[in-house]
């Protein structure tokens, strides 16, 4: 990525969040960012490996956005046999195996993540 593209898309900002843990409220919910540059591949065409997660005070993961593995669409495993699927996905709750996430830019990823964090905390912290 060239430096202009890096600034425009928020890559420097996202990379700067790596290893950051932020407490979100006085009840102890927190977010964690693991972000690193990786080789551009078919699985990670944007050259970023990321995991953005929201945790309960106990440490349990509540939601997350990551690209650690591929997530096939719901349906028959026979229908999906032998196909490749995108790695970008989100976990909408603690037991969610993941649904596809359309990665656009690093700024959009962070924005989408915090939108979900706000939604979950609003429900949990009434």
N, C-alpha and C positions, 0 to 999 in steps of 0.2 A: 504494500500500500504506500502511496506517496504521502508526503507530509500534509499536503492540502486536503486530500481525502481523509486522512487521519483526523484532522481538526474538524472537518465538516460532519463527520459521522459520530464523533465522540469516542473514538478508540482510545485516545490518551486518557480521557476521563474514566472509562471503564477499566482500563489497565491500572489506573491509580487506585481503584477500589480493591485490588487484590489483597487478600489477607485482612480485610477490614471486617470488624464486627461492630454493629451499631445497635444499641438498645433503642427500642421504638417507643416505649412508654413506661410509666412508673409501675406497671404490673410485671415487668420483666421480660416481655417478648423482645426478640432480637433477630437481626438479619446478619447473614454472613455472605461474603463475596470471595469466590475463588476464581481467578481469571488469569489466563496466560496466553501468550502468542504461541501458536504451533504452526507447523508446516501446512500450507493450503493443500487440502485433499478433497476428494469427492465427498467425504463424510463431513468435513468442516471447511466448506468453500470460502468462508470469511477469514480463515486462519486464526480463529480464537477458540480456545477451550474454556468453557465457563460453567459455573454453578452458583446460582443466586438463590438463597434459601431463607425462609422465615421459620423461626423456632419458638416453641413454647418456653416458658421459664424453666421447665424440666429438661430442656434440651431437645425434645422431640421435634423432628422436622414436620412442619405443617403444610407448607407449599414450597415449590421450587421451580426454577427455570434452569435447564442445563442441556448439554449436548454430549453426555457421557456415553450414550448408546442409542441405537436406532429404536424407533417405536413404530411397529406396524399399525395400520388402521384397524379398528375393530372389525371382527368378522372371522370367517373360517380360516384356520391356519393352512388348510390345503389350498385355498384361493391365493394365499400370500406366499406359499412355498417358493423359495429360490429368488424372491424379489429383494431388492435393496430399498431401504427406506431412510429418510432424513434423520439425522441425529438430533436436531433442534426440537425440544419438546418442553412441556410444562407438566408439573404434577399439581393438580388442583386441590388435593387434600392428602392427608398422611398416607392413605392406602392406595392412592391413584398410581397405576403403572405408567401413566403418562399419555398425553395427547399431543399431537403435532403442534409445533409453534412455528409460525412463519417469521424467521429472523429477517429483519430489514437493516437496521443499523444498531451500533452499540447504544446510542442515545435512546432509540425506541425500545430496546431490550430493557434498559434500566427503567424507563417510563412505564412500560407494561408490567414489570415486576412490582414497582411501587403501587400501581393501581390495584393489583391483586393483594398486596400487603394491606393496603388501606381497607379493601373490601373485607378481608378475613378479620382484621382487628376490629372493624366496626361491628361485625357479627359476634365476635368473642367477648368484646369488652363493653357490652351494653350497660 
